[in-house]
Structure formats: C-alpha cells, structure tokens
Amino acid sequence: MSTLSDLLAEYTDLPGDAVDHLQRVVGEWQLLADLSFADVLLWVSADVGRLDIGGPGDLVCVAQCRPTTAPTAFAEDAVGWVASDVEHPHVRQAMAEWRIVRVPDGPPGDGTPVRREAIPVRCAGEVIAVLSRDTNPTQKRQSSPLEVAYLDCAGELCQMISEGTFPTPEEHSEILSSPRAGDGFIRLDSDGTVVYASPNALSAYHRMGLTTTTLKGRDLSSVTRTLVTDPFDAQDVANDIRTALAGKAGKRVEVEARGAIVLLRTLVLRPGGQPSGAVVLIRDVTEVKRRDRALLSKDATIREIHHRVKNNLQTVAALLRLQARRTGNDEARQALSESVRRVTSIALVHDILSMSVDEEVNLDEVVDRLVPIMADVAVVNSSVQIRREGSLGVFPAERATPLVMVLTELVQNAIEHGFEPGAPGTVTLQARRSARWLDVVIHDDGNGLPPGFSLERSDRLGLQIVRTLVSAELGGSLGLHPGPDGGTDAALRVPLGRRRP
C-alpha cells in the first residue's frame, strides 16, 4: 500500500515544510473524522500530466479517513479520484478561492444540515491542499448533546486548519497513541469549566476516583489535580490544561489515579485567533498497559542490540586508530584513518537507533555529531570549517546508514582534495527536501576540480564507495562539477517515497 509520502512524491513537488504540515494534518484527522461523523479526504494539486489522473492542475485525492462514529459515505477507496466540476465543485472552489465551501442537502437557506464541505489547508500563508468532509446522506442523526459538542469542536478545528494554526509541530509530536474522541471527550469553555463530558469520559473519571455523577460546571484542572496520585503529575496535568486555555499547544500526559492509568490530551481551540476554550481527550489504558509490557520488553531488546553493535563498532574503530598510530607508512596510516571515520559513521547511526522507538534516524543529528570527527581526522587541514544549511530530515534506518556514509565521504573528499595543506576554507553541506527528492550539495571554496577530472573514471576509493552506495542502495544520482563562484559542488539527489514506473 502506498503511503502519503509515496503519493505526494508521485503527484506533487511540494516543499518539505508543506509535506511536513500535511503529515501533521493526516496524523490528526481521525479525530476530525470522528468529531464530524464524516469521511475526510485530502486533495492536492497535481503538478504533472498523467494518463490515469489527467493533466497538471487537477486535484487528486491522496488520502482518505473514515469515521469510527458513523457509517462511511464512500464504500470504495477514494484515493486516486480526480475532483470534477460535477461531483466535487466545492473542492475545486475551496482551492481556487482559499475559503471554506459548504454544500447543504437542500436549497440554500432552508435550514438543512451541511453534508459536504471543503476546507483549504494553509501552510506559511499559502493553500497547499484541500480537506473535504462528506457525511453519509442516509444517516439521520438525532441532535444529541454529544453530537452537538462533537460537531461544534470539529467546525472550530476545520476553521483553524483553513487558517494554518492547526495542527502545530508541537501537537504532532503528541499524536502517537493519543486518545480518540470515542475514548472520552470533554469540552471546556475559556475559563476551564466543563461544558460537556461524554459518558466514556465520565467513566474514566469515575475509575480515577470521582464520586460525583457529573463533571459539567466544574473546573476540570482542579478536579483532576485532586484525583491524580502523584502530586507532581497532578500539577503537570493542571498546568497543561491552563496552558491550553491560554492558547498554547497542549500535550499528551499519562497519569495514575487510584490504580487506574489514563491518557489525557488537551487541544487548544482558537478559531479566528480568538480563544474559545479547549478539548480534553481521555482514555483509560489500565488494561492496555498490562498487555504493552511484553511489547515494550521486545522494543527494549531491539534498542539494546543497536547499543551493543555501536559499542562493538567503536571498539573496532579504536583498534584501527591504535594501529594507525603504530604504523610508520604514511599511506597505510591514511587508509586506517579513513577506515576509522567510516566505521565511526556507521556506529553513530546505531547509537541514534539505540535511543529511537520507531527505527528512524534524524540525519541532522548524525551529521552534526560527525562534523567534529571529520575535522579531527583531517589534521593537516584543521583550519577548514564545516557547516550545515537546511534540514536533511528523518530517514528509515535501512537507508540512513548508506546516506550517512555517502555524506561523510563527500565532505571528507572536499576537505582532503579541495584545499592545500593548512589552507583555510569552508565546506558547506546544503540540504533541501521536498515531497519527491532530498537534494544535498556539498560545496567547498577550495581549488576546484583538477583538469580532465571524471567521476566515472576516478580511482579514489572514497568516490568508488560513494558511487556504489548512491546507485545500489539509495537509487539516486551524484555529480561533481565546478561551483558557480569557484570551488567544487558535489550534488547528490536521493528519491523519497515511491519512484515512478
């Protein structure tokens, strides 16, 4: 199955920050679908002509989310649909006019509920996509207090999405294992007083030790603080609720109360930039935590393996470094020093994985830790400065290792061959990430390429390693050419997501 990253890479060439924002929106949209009792579809503008989707500019559905609180409006998969003037005029209108477009069931002004809606997704002041909400037309619902509270919250979240204020990067970091609307839903007014609490939310609070039959009309932060067992956790939860009411992003908190373990997450509601209260989602995870202990044990074992591999590689690097100091042959010493650097770069990846829970590597962190090591190895060029511009982002573990080795070799090659011994200079690693590509340029302001240089005919071991890794492991491309203002540019392009046939 294609992921959102795959489809964005296939249909668009959105910049990296726009892709990150769409990932955050999709990370939150199960909550939006449940609160809306509607299917939520994500539409993006295709930037290429395709026989199966039409021409450039067509709006293509790249993701779909069905509600768990109501029947779906689309029995078939909507991914790959093209928005037409006949079936999806509201989607096209929302993208063209940069505003929310609602389509009621009946004639305008007759008071019938809205069944179809399109919400522009804004990022950095620009509309980058459209969300559509479609409710099953056969579903006739009573206007219960729960439905009214859900729909009211969904409307405010949609307005915030259209304004570009939801979700934020801070909120995205909290969505893993976050409670859903059906687990427990509490709506607060701007003073922190409970306006509505769903039956599941009341049940969770009763298990925490609440003795009253209702939460409505009470200050939630005060009530929660009196129930939580640990006084520090109690204060953290109360502060988090107050922080959200003040307009700052809430967070996911796990607390224990009277033997029960619950997850709480607070969402800020600020449609139009005006505070209108907050939403607290709560889930009783007492039984789930017991079952998760076995999984956590396995996860800890995997991280321990990465830790031991890192230690073994560091031992190998130390032995090679010791051997390099003992040898009297300059060529052998140089080869051993380069081996130390390569082994160290792989060890750093395993070090990051030993602290990760999702087998993904933050390349910026790895590269920033490698820079001092590369500068130390090139002792004859100690005055050469290395800096990074832009973000490399996060890569899966299986691709991170070869990519880190490629970047290390290219930077080291620039240090060793771009400057005269002892000459000052700068090596800059410039990164740009989009939906489709990761482009990295390693630029040095040194002497430039020698006359007649050819990357394909070069017999340097480092460049041979780089060519092999780029083509076989990363499926990318590499070029070395003179920089526009002198020096040398090593241009690396790595595909992200699914490659086109």
URRA-V982466 format. One record per run of one state. SS is the DSSP state (alpha for helix, beta for strand, coil for the rest). FROM is the first residue (numbers start at 1). TO is the last residue. If there is no record, write none. Layout:
ss=SS from=FROM to=TO
ss=SS from=FROM to=TO
This chain:
ss=coil from=1 to=3
ss=alpha from=4 to=11
ss=coil from=12 to=14
ss=beta from=15 to=15
ss=alpha from=16 to=36
ss=coil from=37 to=38
ss=beta from=39 to=45
ss=coil from=46 to=49
ss=beta from=50 to=50
ss=coil from=51 to=53
ss=beta from=54 to=54
ss=coil from=55 to=58
ss=beta from=59 to=65
ss=coil from=66 to=81
ss=beta from=82 to=82
ss=coil from=83 to=88
ss=alpha from=89 to=97
ss=coil from=98 to=100
ss=beta from=101 to=104
ss=coil from=105 to=113
ss=beta from=114 to=123
ss=coil from=124 to=125
ss=beta from=126 to=134
ss=coil from=135 to=144
ss=alpha from=145 to=163
ss=coil from=164 to=168
ss=alpha from=169 to=172
ss=coil from=173 to=180
ss=alpha from=181 to=183
ss=coil from=184 to=184
ss=beta from=185 to=188
ss=coil from=189 to=192
ss=beta from=193 to=197
ss=coil from=198 to=198
ss=alpha from=199 to=208
ss=coil from=209 to=218
ss=beta from=219 to=219
ss=alpha from=220 to=227
ss=coil from=228 to=230
ss=alpha from=231 to=245
ss=coil from=246 to=251
ss=beta from=252 to=257
ss=coil from=258 to=259
ss=beta from=260 to=268
ss=coil from=269 to=270
ss=alpha from=271 to=273
ss=coil from=274 to=277
ss=beta from=278 to=284
ss=coil from=285 to=285
ss=alpha from=286 to=326
ss=coil from=327 to=329
ss=alpha from=330 to=353
ss=coil from=354 to=359
ss=beta from=360 to=362
ss=alpha from=363 to=377
ss=coil from=378 to=378
ss=alpha from=379 to=381
ss=coil from=382 to=383
ss=beta from=384 to=389
ss=coil from=390 to=393
ss=beta from=394 to=396
ss=alpha from=397 to=417
ss=coil from=418 to=424
ss=beta from=425 to=434
ss=coil from=435 to=436
ss=beta from=437 to=444
ss=coil from=445 to=460
ss=alpha from=461 to=474
ss=coil from=475 to=476
ss=beta from=477 to=482
ss=coil from=483 to=487
ss=beta from=488 to=495
ss=coil from=496 to=501
